[in-house]
Structures are given as structure tokens and as C-alpha cells.
Amino acid sequence: MTHENAHRKIVVTTPTGHVGSRVVRLLLQAGERPTLLLRDAGRLDPATRDRVDVVEGDQGDAEAVVRATKGADSLFWVDPPTPDDDPAAGYARMGANAAHAVRVNGIPRTVFLSSVGAEKRHGVGEIDGLARTEELLDATGANVRHLRCGYFFSNLFMEVESLRAGVLTTPWPLDFAMPWVDPRDIGDVAAARLLSDAWTGSGVQAVHGPEDLTFARVAEILGRALGRGVRAERISDAEFRDALRAAGLSSGQVEGVVGMSVGQREGFVPEDPRSVVTTTPTTLAAWAHAHLLPEL
């Protein structure tokens, strides 16, 4: 029997990441055979490798991106982290390669993994690079949907050591509420867009998770889910910078990370509000019990 979607080519970047791996799984379950662009095909599990087409290459290589996306009907693009001292510039450089491929190959639809805060366009640390990527993709004239996502639950994996000690540290005000989201739910939204040809034009779709949370509330939720006392503790920007430098980040990289929180603290409201379209189902409690608890 001929596969009804055999003519459709969907390209996925960062296919082994928290979001990309979910996108790949859902596309396979929908009967697609996606094309994956990644540097090392050996990172794919054998069961997945047999059901996808692979192009080995670096997203920083413009020609590799063009080669992987030749004949593509849809592209899921994620700006990968770069070693650049200025992470915003690194993201923008990757975004330029995506826009170049969209133009050269005439890719009809692109779904881009952006972030809440990109609507400010500048002053939000490394998110500024995602904002520039939005602009570059919009300038192609192709159909583009920017998924402006909230704070990833998976960022808590970086806090495992402090959580073992019962502390959740953050440079954010403890009473500042913002959207938190499961990366898998972002993958659900991305896959739905990639599988649909019912949308046109350039636009934004926020992915806000089930509710806005303060860090104080997050500590309460984690304490119950993990079965231990957890308290939220705000640290100063200077202390945050010191911790990032101790982790090996350069001065520019430190400012890129710190700028993300500084740029969204005072009076910031996401451009795309919470609605039935932007709200996703997985709660922090469910995610923490399933994914964070085993790490502790």
C-alpha cells in the first residue's frame, strides 16, 4: 500500500533534545518518516533510526542546512546553543542559516522554537537572538509560526544538587508569576503545527503550560512531589553571576543568562495571552514526580 503522505517531507532539528525528541516520536506515530538534521546519527536509538531519514551536519553550516531541507514541506527549527561569547549573536547566526534555507529551498512552513520575552526584541539577554531569528524568518515571506514558550520544567535538572539540600535558588523575585511548561507539551504543539497545512502567514503561538507559577509556589509543589522540604531562596544578580562564572561560562555568556531574568521582571506581560490555544496540560507536580524525583 502506498503511504498517503509519502510526498511530504518534514525536517526536524535538535531531534534528540527535550522538545525535538517528542516531535520526532509524534511524527512517527502519525505515520510520517521525518528527516532529522543532527551532528551524530549515533545518538539516535536503533528503533528510531530505522524509521527516519538522517542528514548528518551542523546547524552552523549553512550548506548543511540547505542540503538537509531540500524539498522540505515543513521545518521544525531550534536555534542550538553555540560556544559564542555572545549567545544572542550565536542564536542569530543559527537563525540566519534557517532563513537562508527557507529562501533557497522555498520551504512553505516553518515552526520555530522561540521564547516568551522575544516580543521585546532587545534587552532580554540571549533571548534577543531568538527575537532576531523571528525577524529573519518573517522576512522570508514564508508561513512561519513562532512558539514563544514559558520556563521549561527541565531547567530544574540544573538545580538537582541544591534541591537535594532542600533549597531552590533563583534570581527572580519569589512572588513573580510566569508561565512554566513541560518541554514534551511544546513538542505536542510543534508536531500539530507541522502536520497541519491549514495555517498561513507569519504569527506567534505562546506555549504557557497549565498555569503561571511563582518560585515560592514552585518550591511548595516540588516539596510535595519529591517528598521533602523545599524552600525558595532568592539570590542577587551578583551571586547569580558568580555561580555562572564558577560553572565555566564566559563573561558574555553570563550576561546572556542573567539578562533573561532581568529583562522580564518589571512590568513584562507576554504578547500572546493565556488562552485555550496557549495553555498545555502537564502540571509541574506530575512532571516532577515522573522525571525529577528519579534524579534525586
N, C-alpha and C positions, 0 to 999 in steps of 0.2 A: 504494500500500500504506500502511495506517495504521501510524504509528510506535508500537511496542508500549509505549514509555514516554512517550507524548505527554502523559499526565496528570501526570507527575512534574516538579516544579519544584525545582531545586537552585540556591540563591543563593550566589555566591562574592564575598567582599570582598577587597580588595587584589589584584585579578586580574592585575596587571602585575608583582607582586613576585617574588622568587626562588621562593617556595613557591606563591603563588597562580597564577602563570602555568603552573606544572607541573600544578596541579589542573585548570585550565581545559583544557589540552591532553588530559589523560587522560579527562576527561568527554566531550570531543568524540569521542575515539577509541572511547569506549564507546557512542556513538550518542545522547548526551544533547544538549540545547540549553540550557546553563546560563544563568541570569540573573546579570549582573555588575553590582555596585554600585561605581562609581568616579566621581571628580570630573570627569574629562575623557575622553570616549569617543575623542578623537583620539589617545590614547596606544595604542590597540589597532591591531594591524596589520590591513589590509583583509581578509585571508583569515579571520582570527578574527572580525572584526566582523560578517561576513555569516552566521556560524553561531551567534551568541549573541543573547540579548536584553539590552539595556543600560538601566540606570537611572542617570542622572547625579545624583549627590548626594554629600554629605559624611557620613561616618560619625558626625561630631559633631553632626549634625542628626537628632534622634530621629524626627521625622516622615518624613524622607527614608528612614531605615532601615525604618520601618514600611511605607512605600509600596513599597519595593523587595522586601520579604519577604512581602507579602500573598499568601496562597495557597501559601506555600513548604512543601515537604515536608522539605527539609533545608537547613541553613545552614552554610557554612564561614565562621567568624568569626575575623578577625585584628584585635587592637587596634592601630590605626595609631599611629605616633609623633605626638605633639602638640607645640605650642610652649610648653606649660605649663612654668613654672619647676620644678614638682614633677612629674616624668614619671610617677611611680606614680599620682598623683592624676589625671593625664591619661588613663592607661590605664584606670583605674577608671571614669572618666566615660564612656569609649567602651563599656566593658563594660556599664554601666547601660543604654545605648541598645540593646545587643544583647538584654539580658534583657527590656527593655520590649517589644521587637518580638516576642520569643518568646511572651510572655504575650498580647499583643494579638492576634497572628495565629495563636496555637495551633500554632506550628511544632513538629512531632513530634520532630525530631532536629537537634542542633547539634554540630558538630565545632569545637572551639576550639583555636587555636594558642597554647599556653601554653609554659612553660619549666621545665626542671629547676631546682629551688630554690623553686618556688611552694608546695611542700608545707610549707615553713617558715612561710608565711603572713605573716611580717614579718621585717625585718632583712636583706633581700636587695635593697636598692636599688629600681630601677624594676620589678623582678620582683614586688614587693609589689602593684603594680597589676594584674598578671596573676593573682595569687592572689585578689585581690578580685573580679576578673571571674569566676573559677571559682566563687566563693561565690555571686555574683549569679545565674549561670546555673543552678547547682544548686538555688537557691531557687525557680526557676520550676516545678519538678516535672516538666519535660520530660526526654526522653532526651538526655543530654549526654556527649560523650567529650572529655576534656581531653588534648591531645597535649603532653606535657612533653618538650620537645626539648633536646638537648645543644647544645654550642657550634657555631655554624654555620661550615662551611668558608669561606663567603663573607665572614665577618668579616676574613679575611686580605686582602681587597681594600683595606682601610683601612691595611694595612702595606706597600703596594707600594713606597713611597719608601725605607723602611728596608730592605726586602728587596733592593732594588737595591744597597744598600750592604753586603749580607750579614749583616744583623742583624734578629732577630725580638725585639722588646721586649714585655714583659708584666709586669703587677703580680702575677701568680700565681707561687707557688713553682715553680721549674723542674722539681721532681720530683713535683708534684701531678698525679695522673692523673684525667682526667674524660672524659666522652663527647663525641666530635666527630662531626658529621653533615653530610652533603650536603643542602642545602635541597630538592633535587629528590626525594630519598628521602622527606623529610617529606611532600611533595606526593603521593607514591605512597600513603602510609599514609592521608592525609586523603581522597584520592579513593576508596580502597577502603571506607572507613567511610561516605562519602556515598552510595555506590552500593548499600550493603547495608541491608536492613531487618531483619537477623537479630539485632541487638543492642538491648538496652533498658536503662533505668536510667541513673544517673549514675556515671561512672567515669573512671579515668585510664589512658592508654596512653603510656608513655615511648617516645621515638624516640632511641635511643642511638648510631646509626651502627654501624660494624663493630667498633670497639674503643675502649677508653679510652686516651687519649694524654696524656703529659706535654708541656710546651712544649719540653723538651730533645729529646724524641723527634720532635716536630713539626718542629723545625729540621733534624734529620737527614733526615727524609722529604722536606722541601722542598728541601734541598740536592741530593739525588739527582734529584728530579723536575725541578728547574729548571736543573740542570747548573752549579751554582755553590756556593761555600761559604756556609753559613748557620749562624750561631751564635745561640743563645737568650741573652738578657740580661734579667735581672730588674731592674725599676726600682721605686723606693719608691712608696708611695701618694701621697706629696707630689709626686714627679716626675710621676706619672700625672695628678694634679690639675692641675699646671701645664700639661701638654701639652693637656689637655682645655679649659682656660681659653683657651689660645692658639688653639685651634680655634674659639673663639667660643661655647662653652657657658656658660650662666649657672651661678651657684653651686649652685642646686638641681639642675640637670641634671648637673653634675659629680658631685655626691654620689649621684645616681641610678645613674650608670655605675659609679663606684668601689664603691658598695655591693653590686653584683652579685658582684664577686670577693671582697670582704671577707666577705660573708655565707655563702659556700660553701667557705671554705678549711679551717676547723678541724673535723674530725670529721663533715663532712656526707656522708651517703650517700643517694642518690636513693631515694624511696619505692618506685618500681616498678623492680625489679632487671633486670639484663640477662638476656634470655631469647630464645628463637626469635621471640617476638612483638615484642620491643622492639629487636632488632638488625636494622639495614639494611645493604645490601651495598656501597655505593660507598666505596672506600678514599680516603684523603687523597691518596695518590700519584697515583691515576688522575685525581681531580678537579683537582689542582694542575697536572698536565701538560696537561689539556684546557682549563682555564679561567684559571689564574693565570699560567702561562708566557706566553700571548699578551699579557698586560698589562705584562710586563717587557721 
